[in-house]
Amino acid sequence: MKIIADFFPILLFFISYKWGGIYAATEVAILASIVQVLYLRFKEGRFSPIPLATLGILIFFGGATLIFRNELFIKWKPTALYWILACAFLFSQYFGTHPFVQRMLQSSVQLPREVWQRLNVSWVIFFLLMGALNLYVVYHFDTATWVNFKLFGTLILTFIFVLLQAFYIASRVKKHESL
């Protein structure tokens, strides 16, 4: 159910784009993200930081898209989000008790600190590359291609990255348990 809540705004953005264009899709994405944040608040009893930050970034870039009637703003939104996440993961490496990846997964798996740090750095690199890849698609392809990339391309690349992380974690858990 969580994955549906996570991809709800992106899916509605995609559908709305196909029916009404980029400006309608932007409006729908903003509304869907508001619903998502409120749903998660009701379900979890607190505001989830990543959906809340995503909503703020979406309101900023989506609002600029709608006010200035310039689709470039909404196309920059994923890059801004990816790079902000990269910075947050990077800072968590040096400030605080644990890197973000460890905070998210430590209830499921126990790993040495250096493995958590490598995993965290890999997310930093992933987010930086995804932001750059988004900009490449923005400036080298038309809006329809970008919308398809935003849904399918980023979903597939994220799935592959998470799968590679799972294999890495599995290999380290075995080594860690045998020590």
Buried (B, 14 or more C-beta within 10 A) or exposed (E): EEEEBBBBBBBBBBEBBEEEEBBBBBBBBBBBBBBBBEBBBEEEEEEBEBBBBBBBBBBEBBBBBBEEEEBEBBBBBBBBBBBBBBEBBBEBBEEEEBBBBBBEBEEEBEBEEEBBBBBBBBBBEBBBBBBEBBBEBBEEEEBEEBBBBBBEBBBEBEEEBEEEBEEBBEEBBEEBEEE
